[in-house]
Amino acid sequence: MIHNRLEQKQTLKQTLKINQHLSFSLKILTLPVQNLEEFLKEEEEENPLLVVEDKEDNVTLEDRSNVPNTDNTYIDDPGYDYISNIPAPSNTFVDFLIDEIDRTNFSDEELLIAENLVYFLDEQGFLREDVGSLAKKLNVPEDRIRNIVEKLKTLEPIGVFSRDLVECLSLQTDDPILSQIIKEDLDNVANKRYEYLKKKYLFSQRELEVYLERLRSLNPIPSKGFDTSYTTRFVIPDLEINRLYTDYIVIVNKRYEPRLCVDEYYENILKNGDEMTKEFIKDKLKRAKDLIDAFEERTNTLRAVGEAIVEFQHDFLDNGILYLKPMTLEDVANRVGHAISTVSRAINGKYASTPRGIYPLKYFFSGGIRGKRGNIMSRVSVKKMIEEIIEREDKSHPYSDEKISEILKAKGIFISRRGVTKYRKELDIPSSSKRKKL
């Protein structure tokens, strides 16, 4: 009986150690490189055997917006369900815009370009980069970029995708006099040159006050009122995907790298110190080794995920966003030999620098409709199926969008009624009431 209890106690202790190491590894895997610094510095301060090297010279910084504010919650519980508790993304300004774009009547190619342009907005919601530069980065004709941007300017909040403050405010008014004030005299308003304004526009004092009040009622910052924790001016990519001849190589950003530092002082304590001090040093030594192992696991996992992205999205890297392929977490998990939850943590809040620009890793996981066998069908294929279903319907009792959604689900294609409506409109097919023939 005593022997069994000792075995149970030893097994429990070993299980706890394994779960603690797993939790440690998962936490470090979740952290993007921006957040690693703070975490590792805290570990360094608490552990005299640990040294964190800051390899700042090896880092590439790019001026970009929209960095997710990753929830780095750490739950030290052996029974914690990691898969069910993968943090959901917050409802940010960028999320709002992409959801709105998805409801806009864009073609498939326009939708790809439009969603991509969201990541070029600054933290105020302005698209300051010129069309020529955007066209070059996205490998799309300038006229196409220009036309899509004009459509995007009609989205809420009014003023988003404007070039600057003047255009943002101008889009919010039809009053020709207020428009002229915005275009010519914002500096004079800011500097309170009211006498000059009254003379130029032949305003009475009351008229001037009315126009100033109208100007103040306009929104100068499209992102105002939204969660902008998703945005910052700098992104430190966790991965760099660089071209090498006709292929690509993946480099993991190892700006902050922990290493052990057991000098003669601590070696002497381990040999000659009292038991309490020895136990303290042994504990710190183990934690430092666990940290270094977890950091190496993070590096290997990120590299594997990056290489899988390259394999699936080679055409995108070669030719631009119009060649982005459907790709799921399951696809990459199967490719790299990790659980889906591990891949989800690996991409959470992280960015990759590519020849096409800097993208959040989750950007590459999109663009298709899932079938019941786990396969992914392209939008074009699903639209073709909708077209064929409508062609075969009884014209005296045409299918509603809800019914088409049910037919597709029976075929193993899971798409909502709203999705069917969107694709039907893109095909220029009228609603069921307009298709009905007596």
C-alpha positions in Angstrom: 0.0 0.0 0.0 2.8 2.4 1.0 4.7 1.5 -2.2 1.6 2.3 -4.3 1.2 5.7 -2.7 4.8 6.5 -3.3 4.4 5.6 -7.0 1.2 7.7 -7.3 2.9 10.6 -5.7 6.0 10.3 -7.9 3.8 10.0 -11.0 1.7 13.0 -10.0 4.9 15.1 -9.5 6.2 14.1 -12.9 2.9 14.9 -14.5 2.8 18.4 -12.9 6.4 19.0 -14.2 5.4 18.0 -17.7 2.3 20.2 -17.6 4.2 23.2 -16.3 6.8 22.8 -19.1 3.9 22.5 -21.6 2.3 25.6 -20.3 5.6 27.5 -20.3 6.2 26.5 -23.9 2.7 27.4 -25.0 3.0 30.8 -23.4 6.3 31.6 -25.2 4.9 30.3 -28.5 2.0 32.7 -28.2 4.1 35.8 -27.7 5.0 37.8 -30.8 8.5 39.2 -30.8 7.2 42.7 -29.6 6.1 41.1 -26.3 9.0 38.7 -25.9 11.3 41.5 -24.7 9.2 42.4 -21.6 8.6 38.7 -20.7 12.3 37.8 -21.1 13.5 40.9 -19.2 11.3 39.9 -16.3 12.7 36.4 -16.3 16.2 37.8 -16.4 15.6 40.0 -13.4 14.3 37.1 -11.4 16.9 34.6 -12.5 20.6 35.3 -12.0 21.6 32.3 -14.2 19.8 33.7 -17.2 21.2 36.3 -19.7 19.0 37.8 -22.5 20.8 39.1 -25.5 19.3 41.9 -27.5 20.4 41.5 -31.1 18.9 44.8 -32.2 21.2 45.1 -35.3 19.5 42.0 -36.8 16.0 43.5 -36.7 14.1 44.9 -39.6 11.6 47.7 -38.7 8.9 48.8 -41.2 6.5 51.6 -40.8 3.2 49.8 -40.9 -0.2 50.0 -39.1 -2.5 47.5 -37.5 -0.7 45.2 -35.0 -3.1 43.0 -33.0 -2.9 43.6 -29.3 -2.5 39.9 -28.5 -4.0 38.6 -25.3 -1.1 36.7 -23.7 -3.2 35.1 -20.9 -1.3 32.3 -19.1 -3.2 29.7 -17.3 -1.0 27.4 -15.2 -3.6 24.5 -14.9 -2.8 20.9 -15.9 -6.5 20.5 -16.9 -6.7 23.6 -19.0 -8.4 23.1 -22.4 -5.9 24.9 -24.7 -7.9 24.1 -27.9 -11.2 25.5 -26.6 -9.6 28.5 -25.1 -7.6 29.9 -27.9 -8.2 33.7 -27.5 -10.6 35.2 -30.0 -9.5 38.3 -31.8 -10.9 41.6 -30.4 -13.4 43.6 -32.3 -11.1 46.3 -33.6 -11.3 49.1 -36.2 -9.7 46.7 -38.8 -12.1 43.9 -38.0 -15.0 46.4 -38.4 -13.7 47.5 -41.8 -13.1 44.0 -43.1 -16.5 42.9 -42.1 -18.0 45.9 -43.9 -15.9 45.2 -47.0 -17.2 41.6 -47.0 -20.7 42.9 -47.3 -19.9 45.2 -50.1 -20.5 44.2 -53.7 -16.9 43.5 -54.7 -15.8 40.8 -57.2 -13.5 38.1 -55.8 -10.4 39.9 -57.0 -11.6 43.3 -55.8 -12.4 41.8 -52.4 -8.8 40.5 -52.1 -7.4 43.8 -53.0 -9.8 45.8 -50.8 -9.1 43.7 -47.7 -5.4 44.0 -48.3 -5.6 47.8 -48.5 -7.0 47.9 -44.9 -3.5 46.9 -43.7 -2.0 50.1 -45.3 -4.2 52.4 -43.3 -2.5 54.4 -40.5 -3.8 54.5 -37.0 -6.3 57.3 -37.8 -7.8 55.5 -40.7 -6.1 57.4 -43.5 -4.5 55.8 -46.6 -1.5 58.0 -47.0 0.6 55.8 -49.3 0.4 56.9 -52.9 -1.4 54.7 -55.5 1.8 54.0 -57.5 3.5 52.6 -54.5 0.5 50.4 -53.5 0.2 49.2 -57.1 3.8 48.1 -57.1 3.6 46.3 -53.7 0.4 44.5 -54.6 1.3 43.8 -58.3 -2.0 45.4 -59.4 -2.6 48.1 -62.0 -2.8 51.6 -60.7 -6.3 52.2 -62.2 -7.6 49.2 -60.4 -6.2 50.4 -57.0 -7.6 53.8 -57.6 -11.1 52.5 -58.5 -11.3 50.3 -55.4 -10.1 53.0 -53.1 -12.9 55.3 -54.4 -15.4 52.6 -53.5 -13.8 52.1 -50.1 -14.2 55.8 -49.4 -18.0 55.2 -49.3 -17.7 53.0 -46.3 -18.6 53.9 -42.7 -17.2 55.8 -40.9 -17.2 58.5 -43.6 -13.6 59.7 -44.2 -11.9 56.3 -43.9 -9.4 55.6 -46.7 -9.0 59.4 -47.3 -5.5 60.7 -48.1 -5.5 63.3 -45.4 -7.6 65.5 -43.1 -8.8 67.8 -45.8 -10.3 65.0 -47.9 -11.7 63.3 -44.8 -13.6 66.4 -43.8 -14.6 67.2 -47.4 -16.3 63.9 -47.8 -18.6 64.7 -44.8 -20.3 67.8 -46.3 -22.1 68.9 -49.4 -22.0 72.6 -48.4 -19.9 74.4 -51.0 -18.9 77.2 -48.6 -17.9 74.7 -45.8 -16.0 72.7 -48.4 -14.0 75.8 -49.5 -13.2 76.6 -45.9 -11.9 73.0 -45.4 -9.8 73.1 -48.6 -8.4 76.6 -48.2 -8.7 77.9 -44.6 -8.2 75.2 -42.0 -5.0 76.9 -40.9 -6.9 80.2 -40.5 -9.6 78.4 -38.4 -7.0 76.7 -36.3 -5.2 80.0 -35.7 -8.5 81.8 -35.0 -8.1 84.4 -37.8 -11.8 85.1 -37.6 -11.7 88.6 -38.9 -10.0 87.4 -42.0 -12.6 84.7 -42.5 -15.5 87.1 -42.1 -14.0 89.4 -44.7 -13.2 86.6 -47.2 -16.6 84.9 -47.0 -18.7 88.1 -46.2 -19.9 86.5 -42.9 -21.6 88.2 -40.1 -20.5 87.2 -36.6 -23.5 84.8 -36.4 -22.8 83.2 -39.8 -19.2 82.6 -38.8 -20.2 80.9 -35.6 -22.7 78.7 -37.5 -20.0 77.5 -40.0 -17.4 77.0 -37.2 -19.9 74.9 -35.4 -20.6 72.8 -38.5 -16.9 72.3 -39.0 -16.5 71.2 -35.4 -19.3 68.6 -35.9 -17.3 66.8 -38.5 -15.1 63.8 -37.5 -11.4 64.5 -38.2 -10.3 60.9 -37.2 -12.2 58.1 -39.0 -11.0 55.6 -36.4 -12.3 57.7 -33.5 -14.6 55.7 -31.2 -13.2 52.3 -32.3 -10.7 50.0 -30.6 -7.4 51.1 -32.0 -5.2 48.9 -29.8 -4.8 46.9 -33.0 -2.7 49.7 -34.4 0.9 51.0 -33.9 3.4 52.7 -36.1 6.0 49.9 -36.1 5.9 46.2 -36.7 8.7 43.9 -35.8 8.2 40.8 -38.0 8.5 37.4 -36.4 9.4 35.9 -39.7 11.2 37.0 -42.8 10.4 35.3 -46.0 13.2 36.2 -48.5 13.6 35.2 -52.2 16.5 32.9 -53.0 16.7 32.4 -56.8 13.4 30.8 -57.7 12.6 29.7 -54.1 12.1 31.3 -50.7 13.9 30.9 -47.3 12.3 31.5 -43.9 14.2 33.3 -41.2 12.9 33.5 -37.6 13.5 36.8 -35.9 15.7 36.0 -32.9 16.2 39.5 -31.6 15.8 38.5 -28.0 17.6 35.2 -27.3 18.0 33.7 -23.8 21.1 31.8 -22.7 22.5 30.3 -19.5 25.3 31.9 -17.6 26.6 29.6 -14.9 29.9 31.1 -13.8 32.4 30.0 -11.1 30.5 31.8 -8.4 27.3 29.7 -8.9 29.3 26.5 -9.6 30.9 27.0 -6.2 27.5 27.4 -4.5 26.2 24.2 -6.1 29.3 22.4 -4.7 29.7 24.0 -1.3 26.6 26.0 -0.4 24.0 25.1 2.1 21.1 22.9 1.1 18.6 25.8 0.9 20.9 27.9 -1.4 21.6 24.8 -3.5 17.9 24.2 -3.9 17.4 27.8 -5.0 20.1 27.6 -7.6 18.9 24.3 -8.9 15.4 25.6 -9.3 16.6 28.7 -11.2 18.9 26.5 -13.3 15.9 24.3 -14.3 13.7 27.2 -15.1 16.4 28.8 -17.2 16.9 25.5 -19.1 13.1 25.2 -19.6 12.9 28.7 -20.9 15.7 28.1 -23.4 14.1 24.8 -24.5 10.8 26.5 -24.9 12.4 29.4 -26.9 14.0 26.8 -29.2 10.7 25.0 -29.6 9.1 28.4 -30.5 11.8 29.1 -33.1 11.4 25.6 -34.7 7.6 25.8 -34.8 7.6 29.3 -36.3 10.1 28.2 -38.9 8.0 25.1 -39.8 4.8 27.2 -40.1 6.6 29.8 -42.2 7.9 27.1 -44.5 4.4 25.6 -44.8 3.0 29.1 -45.8 5.7 29.3 -48.4 4.7 25.9 -49.8 1.0 26.7 -49.9 1.4 30.4 -51.0 4.3 30.2 -53.5 2.2 31.7 -56.3 1.2 34.6 -54.0 4.8 35.3 -53.2 5.7 35.1 -56.9 2.8 37.0 -58.4 0.8 39.0 -55.8 -2.4 38.9 -53.8 -4.6 37.8 -56.7 -2.8 34.4 -56.4 -3.5 33.9 -52.7 -4.8 30.3 -52.2 -7.3 29.0 -49.7 -5.5 27.7 -46.7 -6.7 26.5 -43.2 -5.1 25.9 -39.8 -5.7 22.2 -40.4 -3.7 22.3 -43.7 -0.7 23.7 -42.0 -1.1 21.6 -38.9 -1.0 18.5 -41.1 2.0 19.8 -43.0 4.1 20.6 -39.9 2.9 17.7 -37.7 1.5 19.9 -34.9 -1.9 20.2 -33.4 -4.3 22.9 -34.8 -4.2 24.7 -31.4 -0.4 24.9 -31.7 -0.5 26.4 -35.1 -3.2 28.9 -34.0 -0.9 30.0 -31.1 2.1 30.2 -33.5 0.4 32.7 -35.8 -1.5 34.6 -33.1 -0.5 38.3 -33.3 2.6 37.6 -35.4 3.7 39.1 -38.7 5.9 38.0 -41.7 8.0 40.3 -43.8 7.7 39.1 -47.5 8.7 40.4 -50.9 5.1 41.6 -51.1 5.2 43.5 -47.9 4.5 42.8 -44.2 1.4 40.7 -43.5 -0.1 39.3 -40.3 0.3 35.5 -40.5 -3.4 35.0 -40.1 -3.8 36.9 -43.4 -2.7 33.7 -45.3 -5.4 31.6 -43.7 -8.5 32.6 -45.7 -10.3 32.7 -49.0 -12.2 29.4 -49.3 -15.4 27.5 -48.3 -14.9 24.4 -46.1 -16.4 21.1 -47.3 -17.6 18.3 -44.9 -14.4 16.2 -45.6 -12.2 19.1 -44.6 -11.4 20.1 -48.2 -11.4 23.7 -49.2 -13.3 24.9 -52.3 -12.4 28.2 -54.0 -15.0 31.0 -54.2 -15.1 30.5 -58.0 -16.0 26.8 -57.6 -18.8 27.6 -55.1 -20.2 30.4 -57.4 -20.3 27.9 -60.3 -22.3 25.5 -58.1 -24.8 28.2 -57.2 -25.1 29.1 -60.9 -25.8 25.5 -61.8 -28.4 25.0 -59.0 -30.3 28.1 -60.2 -30.1 26.9 -63.8 -31.8 23.6 -62.9 -34.4 25.0 -60.6 -38.2 25.0 -61.3 -38.7 28.6 -62.6 -42.3 28.5 -61.3 -40.9 27.9 -57.8 -37.3 29.3 -57.8 -35.1 28.6 -54.8 -34.6 31.1 -52.1 -31.0 31.9 -51.0 -31.8 30.0 -47.8 -32.8 26.9 -49.8 -29.7 27.2 -52.0 -27.6 27.3 -48.8 -29.4 24.1 -47.6 -28.7 22.3 -51.0 -25.0 23.2 -50.8 -24.8 22.0 -47.2 -26.3 18.7 -48.3 -23.5 18.5 -50.9 -21.0 19.1 -48.1 -20.4 22.8 -48.8 -21.0 25.0 -45.7 -22.0 28.5 -46.7 -24.5 30.8 -45.0 -27.6 32.3 -46.7 -25.8 35.7 -46.6 -22.9 34.2 -48.4 -25.2 32.8 -51.1 -26.8 36.2 -51.5 -23.4 37.8 -52.0 -22.2 35.3 -54.6 -25.5 35.4 -56.4 -25.3 39.2 -56.7 -21.7 38.9 -58.0 -23.0 36.6 -60.7 -25.7 39.2 -61.6 -28.5 36.7 -60.9 -31.7 38.3 -59.6 -33.5 37.2 -56.4 -36.0 34.3 -56.4 -39.0 36.7 -56.6 -37.6 38.3 -59.8 -36.7 34.9 -61.3 -40.2 33.5 -60.9 -42.1 32.7 -64.1 -45.7 31.8 -64.3 
